[in-house]
Amino acid sequence: MSGHALILDCDGVLADTEKDGHLVAFNQVFEEEGYPFRWSEDEYAVLLKVGGGKERMKAYLSQHPELDIPGRDDLDALLAQVHKRKSACYQEIVNSGRIPGRPGIKRLVEAALDAGWRVAVASTSAIPSVEAVAIAVLGQATRNRLFGIYGGDIVPAKKPAPDIYLYALEQLGLQPGDAVVVEDSESGAKAAAAAGIAHIVTVSHFTADDPFPDARIVVSDLGEPGAPAALIAGDDVRDAEGLITVASLERIVGEHR
């Protein structure tokens, strides 16, 4: 087995799930609960700077103490209950097939696996939600080939803290210089950088204007044959067709050590 790993974020990397998945699910639950607010895309873009769904709701409520929310006196219990329902709504959306995989993700994952790389997903989302996206985007057979899926509350601190990536490395039995991360957000890129792992950024709907000073390369996506990835910033490790490939990953690992 190779001593290299490809570690993927989920939301915004496997699929552009935030706008058409998580935001829709949050607002659906807010409506079901009779809450006097819904999150707009602009509001949600700001809340995405906070890692984790429960943490986003907590941050929003702390900014709006005037909101009359039943159960607010035991906020952690309330957030856990609401987030559990939100996760169920989100999985229903994912399982409906309404959120396609991002360009190049299935291609690169399968090529990396075929080349002997270990592939894992490391996310701040709840593991059942990540599992649903992985199966929807990669297919069950490819999901079964992944080394692992890590997420949710499995570590003490969420991105931009490096905890989830350090945990993934520990499970993989590898050092930071042996891995490449694919991220889409500023907080995720900061987490990868803090863990000492070289990272590729594929910007998503809410993150096109985020700063990525430590990314090895920033691209529109990973690219598909006939639909190359657009280079936004960084070193051009795309192949002649404009795709991020296993050779791109090998180059990044080789030069990061």
Buried (B, 14 or more C-beta within 10 A) or exposed (E): EEBBBBBBBBBBBBBBBBBBBBBBBBBBBBEEBEBEEEBEEEBBBBBBBBBBBBBBBBBBBEEEEEEEBEEEEEBEEBBEBBBEBBBEBBBBBBEEEEBEBBBBBBBBBBBBBEBEBBBBBBBBBBBBBBBBBBBBBBBEEBBEBBBBBBBBEBBEEBBBBBBBBBBBBEBBEBEBEBBBBBBBBBBBBBBBBBBBBBBBBBBBBBBEEBEBEBBBBBBBBBBBEEBBBEBBBBEEBBBEEBBBBBBBBBBBBEEBE
